[in-house]
Structure formats: structure tokens, C-alpha cells
Amino acid sequence: FYRPNIFVFSGTQKEHAKEEFVREHVLCHIIGGELRFTEAEKDTVARAGETILFRRDLLVKCEKRPMPDGRPFQIVYFIIERNFLQRFAVRQGFKKTKPRNRHAQVLLLEPLPALAGVLKSIGPYIESGMTFSKPMLQHKLEEVILALAEQQEDMIRWLYDLEEQTK
């Protein structure tokens, strides 16, 4: 199952921790196994059923682990690109806001109804191996943004803080 911006990764081999540069916001939902990651000297383990949002321009060390019984590690990724966010903001009439000084780099998300619904709706695509049509892909990414907006009051500001990160 692969379509640019939404795809599933699956594997039965434990992957050694690798440093990865997250260029765009990435929503990850763990279907099976666990994802261990380190960012800013903080270690976190996400397990099956958990959903994480990684902020763009983040260097993170990740290790994917299959289930102890040998079932594969499986994760679905949603890549939320800047250009897509900007086009969506124009269509929705979002007003420009001042960026916050500091945003969390990684958010563990609650399974609120909107997000749970989006994740459940892609299950049949994953199980059948079908890919999304281009319009459906666009729709699912828009659904993800709206579902994220329900997560917390400041989420839209978090997503739309497009200022370049510098040291």
C-alpha cells in the first residue's frame, strides 16, 4: 500500500535505530509492533494503537520493532506538506496568526473521534492493497488536518507555524 503522502510500512525485522530528518509534518499511526524514537535527548516508545505527530524540520532517531510473537511491525504515515497546508488554509479562509516562540517537536495524540474515524476509514485500503485516487488522497489529508484541529486548541497554530527553524 503506497501513495505519496499516505503509505504503510511493514516489516518483520527489527530495524536498528537510524537518524532521520523529518522534512514535513508526519502523522504516524502504529498498527502493530512498536516505534522507539529519541528526540532532544528524550526516549519514547509508541505501541500498537498509538498515534504520534512529528513536527517538520526535526532530527529524530527511530527504531522499528516487530511484535514479540513475530507478527510484523506496521505503521501508516501521513505526510502533511507545507504547500498542501498553504492551499488548504486559503480554501478554508484561515487567518494568519503569529507563530508561537516554541512548539513541542513531537505530540502523542489522543484517539478522539475525528482522528479515530480517519484512521479507521483507511483500513479497507490497507487490507485490500488498493491505493487512493488522487481526489481521495487529497480528501483524506484534509480530513487529517481537520481531525488534528480537534486534538487541541492550538493545533492549527502548531501546523501552520511555517517559520524557518534556525539555531
C-alpha positions as CSV (number, residue, x, y, z in Angstrom):
1,F,0.0,0.0,0.0
2,Y,1.7,3.2,-1.2
3,R,0.6,6.5,-2.4
4,P,2.7,9.6,-2.0
5,N,1.7,11.4,1.3
6,I,-0.1,8.3,2.7
7,F,1.7,5.0,2.9
8,V,2.1,1.9,5.1
9,F,5.4,0.4,6.1
10,S,5.5,-3.1,7.3
11,G,8.4,-5.4,8.3
12,T,9.3,-8.4,10.4
13,Q,13.0,-7.5,11.1
14,K,13.9,-5.2,13.9
15,E,15.5,-2.1,12.4
16,H,18.5,-0.7,14.2
17,A,18.0,2.9,15.3
18,K,18.6,5.3,12.5
19,E,18.7,9.1,12.4
20,E,16.1,10.5,10.2
21,F,15.4,14.1,9.2
22,V,11.6,14.8,9.2
23,R,11.2,17.4,6.4
24,E,7.4,17.8,6.7
25,H,4.9,17.2,9.4
26,V,4.3,13.5,9.7
27,L,1.4,11.8,11.4
28,C,2.3,8.2,12.3
29,H,-0.2,5.6,13.5
30,I,1.2,2.3,14.8
31,I,-0.8,-0.6,13.7
32,G,1.5,-3.4,15.0
33,G,4.8,-3.6,16.9
34,E,6.4,-0.5,18.4
35,L,8.3,2.6,17.3
36,R,11.1,3.7,19.6
37,F,12.4,7.2,19.0
38,T,14.7,9.7,20.5
39,E,14.4,13.4,20.1
40,A,16.0,16.1,22.1
41,E,17.6,13.5,24.4
42,K,14.1,12.1,25.3
43,D,13.3,8.5,24.6
44,T,9.8,7.5,23.8
45,V,8.1,4.2,22.9
46,A,4.9,4.2,20.8
47,R,3.0,0.9,20.6
48,A,0.2,-0.5,18.5
49,G,-2.9,1.7,18.5
50,E,-0.9,4.9,19.4
51,T,-0.6,7.9,17.1
52,I,2.3,10.4,17.0
53,L,2.7,13.7,15.2
54,F,6.3,14.8,14.3
55,R,6.9,18.4,13.6
56,R,8.7,19.3,10.4
57,D,12.4,20.0,10.3
58,L,13.1,17.5,13.1
59,L,16.1,15.2,13.5
60,V,14.9,12.1,15.3
61,K,16.4,8.7,15.9
62,C,13.9,5.9,15.2
63,E,13.9,2.1,15.7
64,K,11.0,0.0,14.4
65,R,10.3,-3.3,16.2
66,P,8.0,-6.2,15.2
67,M,5.7,-7.9,17.8
68,P,7.4,-10.3,20.1
69,D,5.4,-13.2,18.6
70,G,6.9,-12.4,15.1
71,R,4.0,-10.5,13.7
72,P,5.3,-7.6,11.6
73,F,5.8,-4.0,12.6
74,Q,3.2,-2.0,10.7
75,I,2.8,1.8,10.6
76,V,0.8,4.2,8.5
77,Y,2.3,7.5,7.6
78,F,0.6,10.7,6.6
79,I,3.0,13.3,5.2
80,I,1.5,16.8,5.5
81,E,3.5,19.1,3.2
82,R,3.8,22.8,3.5
83,N,2.3,23.5,0.1
84,F,-0.7,21.4,0.8
85,L,-1.2,23.2,4.2
86,Q,-1.0,26.6,2.5
87,R,-3.5,25.6,-0.2
88,F,-5.9,24.2,2.4
89,A,-5.6,27.4,4.5
90,V,-6.5,29.5,1.5
91,R,-9.6,27.4,0.7
92,Q,-10.7,27.3,4.4
93,G,-10.1,31.1,4.9
94,F,-7.7,30.6,7.8
95,K,-6.4,33.9,9.1
96,K,-2.6,34.3,9.5
97,T,-1.6,34.2,13.2
98,K,1.7,35.0,14.9
99,P,3.8,31.9,15.4
100,R,4.5,30.8,19.0
101,N,8.0,31.0,20.3
102,R,8.3,27.3,21.0
103,H,6.3,24.3,19.8
104,A,6.7,20.7,21.0
105,Q,8.5,18.7,18.4
106,V,6.6,15.5,18.9
107,L,3.0,15.1,20.1
108,L,1.4,11.9,21.3
109,L,-2.2,12.2,20.2
110,E,-5.5,11.1,21.8
111,P,-7.8,8.8,19.9
112,L,-10.5,11.4,19.7
113,P,-13.5,10.6,17.4
114,A,-12.4,12.5,14.3
115,L,-8.8,11.1,14.3
116,A,-10.0,7.6,15.1
117,G,-12.5,7.9,12.2
118,V,-9.9,8.9,9.7
119,L,-7.6,6.1,10.8
120,K,-10.4,3.5,10.6
121,S,-11.5,4.7,7.2
122,I,-8.2,3.8,5.6
123,G,-8.3,0.3,7.0
124,P,-10.1,-1.2,4.0
125,Y,-7.5,0.4,1.6
126,I,-4.6,-1.2,3.6
127,E,-6.3,-4.6,3.9
128,S,-7.1,-4.7,0.1
129,G,-3.8,-3.3,-1.0
130,M,-5.7,-0.7,-3.1
131,T,-4.3,2.9,-3.3
132,F,-6.2,6.1,-3.1
133,S,-7.2,8.0,-6.1
134,K,-5.7,11.5,-6.3
135,P,-9.0,13.2,-5.2
136,M,-9.4,10.6,-2.3
137,L,-5.8,11.2,-1.2
138,Q,-6.5,14.9,-1.1
139,H,-9.7,14.3,0.9
140,K,-8.0,12.1,3.4
141,L,-5.2,14.6,4.0
142,E,-7.8,17.3,4.5
143,E,-9.6,15.1,7.0
144,V,-6.4,14.6,8.9
145,I,-5.9,18.3,9.2
146,L,-9.5,18.8,10.5
147,A,-9.1,15.9,12.9
148,L,-5.8,17.3,14.2
149,A,-7.6,20.7,14.8
150,E,-9.9,18.9,17.2
151,Q,-7.0,17.5,19.2
152,Q,-6.1,20.7,21.0
153,E,-6.9,24.4,20.8
154,D,-3.5,25.5,19.5
155,M,-3.1,22.7,16.9
156,I,-3.8,24.9,13.8
157,R,-1.1,27.3,15.0
158,W,1.2,24.3,15.5
159,L,0.6,23.1,12.0
160,Y,0.8,26.5,10.4
161,D,3.9,27.8,12.1
162,L,5.8,27.8,8.8
163,E,8.6,30.0,10.0
164,E,12.0,28.5,9.3
165,Q,13.6,26.8,12.3
166,T,17.1,28.1,13.0
167,K,19.6,27.7,15.7
